[in-house]
Amino acid sequence: MECQMSNVKCQRLKILFTLPLLLSVFGIQLATCYADADIASVEKLFLEGRYEKVISESDKLIDSNSRQRDELYYLKGLSQLKTDRFNEAKKSFEYILSRFPRSKRIFDAYLGIGDSYFLGGNKDMAIKIYSEMADKFQNDRNIGLVHYKMADCYRALGLNDKAKDFFSRAKSTSPLSFESKIVRGSDVENIAPRQVSNIKPREIPRSETKEYISVQVGCFKSKRNAEKLSQKLLKDFYESYVETPSGTGDNLYRVKVGRFKSKEEAEGLASKLKKTGYSTKICTNNICD
């Protein structure tokens, strides 16, 4: 009888010992399922173009120590690029490189850093990043995209011979890629400025730009004139937009480039714009110098 009681006690002890472990494992699996669902919801927001929501939801999940923080930083960085927060986007991508060196997003993070410089107007730094990628990822199946972006940078700088070289590399290294398909033979032989005549510049209400530092390139009573200047900036590879009147104060349409948190970054962009012949003002909280 004592043996039987002893066996019962042993079984109970085993159950009591293993139950927390089983619950722990189950809890991890459950948490992973929830994390996957959360990531999917953020991806859905991104595909819907709700970039501000992507940034806020990503931050919440990152703070909750999600197991997919590298993916969240990537989605956050892309959304920051989409909303002209180039310096913040660069930091998001850099965080992936420093904290998640084995992430499947390493190539994409490098590309995001290059794009942050490119869209922010710093073509020289963009070329530096893309060049590093060309060496580091020379056997990657997406290397043609890097060559294509370098060609765009050199074309923007007026270095047409180098642009032709990298357009050719893009076609030869990844002949089936989307980028190669849109580069026709005439594009390589006759490098021309980017065609933007049919692109309508993006409009952003003035109320949505108040919290940022931006570079103003011009202001007009005529919306059409503002759009013309914005198109010219787009042609020169500056991601400009038209800031529309908010309904209070003046009724001017302002042409701006960038929405930054750092005044230094805005000043760097303003300096580059001035060198290419544009008149600039630094605007903080919609008050321009």
C-alpha positions in Angstrom: 0.0 0.0 0.0 2.8 2.3 0.9 4.5 1.6 -2.4 1.3 2.4 -4.2 0.9 5.6 -2.3 4.5 6.4 -3.0 3.9 5.9 -6.7 0.9 8.1 -6.6 2.9 10.8 -4.9 5.7 10.4 -7.5 3.3 10.8 -10.3 1.7 13.9 -8.8 5.2 15.4 -8.3 6.0 14.7 -11.9 2.8 16.3 -13.0 3.4 19.3 -10.8 6.9 19.6 -12.1 6.1 19.3 -15.8 2.9 21.4 -15.8 4.6 24.8 -15.6 7.0 23.7 -18.3 4.1 22.6 -20.6 2.2 25.8 -19.8 5.4 27.8 -20.6 5.9 26.1 -24.0 2.2 26.5 -24.8 2.4 30.1 -23.8 5.4 30.7 -26.1 3.6 29.1 -29.0 0.4 31.1 -28.3 2.5 34.3 -28.1 4.1 33.5 -31.4 0.7 33.0 -33.0 -0.4 36.4 -31.6 2.8 38.0 -32.9 2.3 36.6 -36.4 -1.3 37.9 -36.4 0.0 41.3 -35.2 2.6 41.5 -37.9 0.0 40.5 -40.5 -2.2 43.4 -39.3 0.6 45.9 -39.6 1.5 44.6 -43.1 -2.2 45.1 -44.1 -2.1 48.7 -42.8 1.0 49.3 -45.0 -0.7 47.8 -48.1 -3.7 50.1 -47.4 -1.3 53.1 -47.3 -2.0 54.0 -43.7 1.6 54.8 -43.0 1.1 56.8 -39.8 -0.8 53.9 -38.3 1.9 51.5 -39.3 4.5 53.6 -37.5 2.4 53.8 -34.3 1.4 50.1 -34.3 5.0 49.0 -35.0 6.2 51.0 -32.0 3.6 49.4 -29.8 4.7 45.9 -30.8 8.4 46.7 -30.6 7.8 48.0 -27.0 6.0 44.7 -26.2 9.2 42.8 -27.2 7.7 41.2 -30.2 9.7 38.2 -31.6 9.6 39.9 -35.1 11.1 43.3 -34.2 13.3 43.3 -37.3 10.2 43.0 -39.6 8.5 45.8 -37.6 11.5 48.1 -37.9 11.5 47.4 -41.6 7.8 48.2 -42.1 8.3 51.3 -39.9 11.3 52.4 -42.0 9.4 52.0 -45.2 6.5 54.0 -43.8 8.8 56.7 -42.7 10.2 56.9 -46.2 6.6 57.2 -47.5 6.0 60.1 -45.2 9.3 61.9 -46.0 10.9 61.3 -42.7 14.1 60.3 -44.3 16.4 60.6 -41.3 14.1 58.6 -39.0 13.8 55.9 -41.7 17.5 55.7 -42.0 17.7 55.1 -38.2 15.1 52.4 -38.4 17.1 50.5 -41.1 20.4 51.1 -39.3 18.8 49.5 -36.1 18.1 46.3 -38.1 21.8 46.1 -39.1 23.1 46.7 -35.7 20.7 44.6 -33.6 19.6 41.9 -36.0 22.7 40.9 -38.1 21.1 37.5 -39.1 17.8 39.0 -40.2 16.5 38.1 -43.6 16.0 41.9 -44.0 19.7 42.8 -44.0 19.8 43.4 -47.8 16.6 45.4 -47.6 17.9 47.4 -44.6 21.0 48.5 -46.6 18.8 49.4 -49.5 16.5 51.4 -47.2 19.5 53.4 -45.9 20.6 54.2 -49.5 17.0 55.2 -50.4 16.8 57.4 -47.3 19.8 59.4 -48.6 18.6 59.4 -52.2 15.1 60.6 -51.4 16.5 63.2 -48.9 18.6 64.7 -51.7 22.0 63.4 -50.7 22.9 61.5 -53.9 26.6 61.2 -52.9 25.9 59.3 -49.7 23.3 57.2 -51.6 25.9 56.2 -54.1 28.3 55.3 -51.3 25.8 53.0 -49.7 24.7 51.4 -53.0 28.4 50.9 -53.9 29.0 49.1 -50.6 26.0 46.9 -51.4 27.4 46.1 -54.8 30.5 44.7 -53.2 28.8 43.0 -50.2 25.9 41.4 -52.1 27.4 40.9 -55.6 25.9 37.4 -55.8 22.5 38.4 -54.5 19.7 37.7 -56.9 18.4 41.3 -56.4 21.8 43.0 -57.2 20.3 44.4 -60.4 18.1 46.7 -58.3 21.2 48.2 -56.6 22.8 48.8 -60.0 19.6 50.4 -61.2 19.5 52.8 -58.2 23.1 53.7 -58.7 22.3 54.5 -62.4 19.5 56.8 -61.2 21.9 58.6 -58.8 24.5 59.2 -61.5 21.9 60.4 -63.9 20.6 62.9 -61.3 24.1 64.2 -60.9 24.6 64.6 -64.6 27.2 61.8 -64.9 25.6 60.2 -67.9 28.5 57.8 -68.8 28.4 56.2 -65.3 24.6 56.1 -65.5 24.7 54.2 -68.8 27.3 51.8 -67.3 25.1 50.9 -64.4 21.9 50.7 -66.4 23.7 48.2 -68.6 24.8 46.3 -65.5 21.2 46.2 -64.2 20.0 44.6 -67.4 22.9 42.1 -67.5 22.9 41.0 -63.8 19.1 40.7 -63.5 17.6 40.5 -67.0 14.2 39.3 -65.8 13.8 41.8 -63.0 11.1 44.5 -63.1 13.8 47.2 -63.1 15.5 45.7 -66.2 12.3 45.4 -68.0 11.5 49.1 -67.7 15.0 50.1 -68.9 14.7 50.1 -72.7 17.7 50.1 -75.0 17.1 53.8 -75.8 17.3 54.6 -72.1 20.8 53.3 -72.0 21.9 54.9 -75.2 20.3 58.2 -74.6 20.1 59.1 -70.9 17.5 61.7 -70.5 16.0 63.5 -67.4 13.3 61.6 -65.7 9.9 62.2 -67.3 7.4 63.6 -64.8 5.1 65.7 -67.0 2.2 63.3 -66.3 2.9 62.9 -62.6 0.7 65.1 -60.4 2.7 66.3 -57.4 1.6 65.1 -54.0 -0.5 67.5 -51.9 -0.3 67.7 -48.1 -2.6 69.9 -46.1 -0.6 72.5 -44.1 -2.1 71.3 -40.9 -0.3 67.9 -41.4 3.2 69.5 -41.8 3.2 71.6 -38.7 5.2 69.2 -36.5 8.1 68.9 -39.0 11.1 70.9 -40.2 11.0 71.3 -44.0 12.7 73.1 -46.8 10.5 75.6 -48.7 11.5 76.2 -52.3 8.7 78.5 -53.3 5.1 79.7 -52.5 2.4 80.8 -54.9 -1.1 82.1 -55.0 -1.7 79.8 -58.0 -1.9 76.1 -57.3 -0.9 75.4 -60.9 2.4 77.4 -60.6 3.2 75.5 -57.4 2.6 72.2 -59.1 4.9 73.2 -62.0 7.8 73.9 -59.5 7.1 70.7 -57.7 7.3 68.8 -61.0 10.6 70.5 -61.8 12.0 69.3 -58.4 10.7 65.8 -59.1 12.5 65.9 -62.4 15.7 66.7 -60.5 15.0 63.8 -58.2 13.9 65.7 -55.2 10.8 64.2 -53.6 8.8 67.5 -53.4 5.1 68.1 -52.5 2.7 71.0 -52.5 1.5 72.2 -49.1 -2.1 73.3 -49.5 -3.7 76.1 -47.4 -5.3 75.0 -44.2 -8.3 77.4 -44.4 -6.9 79.8 -41.9 -4.3 82.5 -42.5 -2.9 83.0 -46.0 -4.1 81.1 -49.1 -0.7 80.4 -50.5 0.4 77.0 -52.0 3.9 76.2 -50.7 6.3 73.9 -52.5 8.4 72.0 -50.0 10.9 69.1 -49.8 11.2 66.8 -46.8 9.6 66.6 -43.4 12.4 66.3 -40.9 12.8 66.2 -37.1 16.4 67.5 -37.3 17.1 71.1 -38.5 20.7 70.0 -39.4 19.3 67.5 -41.9 17.0 70.1 -43.4 19.9 72.6 -43.7 22.0 69.9 -45.5 19.2 69.5 -48.1 18.7 73.3 -48.4 22.4 73.6 -49.2 22.2 71.0 -52.0 19.1 72.7 -53.4 20.9 76.1 -53.4 23.8 74.6 -55.3 21.5 73.5 -58.1 19.9 77.0 -58.3 16.9 76.8 -56.1 15.9 79.4 -53.5 15.3 77.9 -50.1 13.9 78.6 -46.7 14.0 76.4 -43.6 10.5 76.1 -42.1 9.9 75.0 -38.5 6.3 74.5 -37.3 5.3 76.2 -40.6 7.3 79.3 -39.7 10.0 80.0 -42.4 13.3 81.7 -41.8 
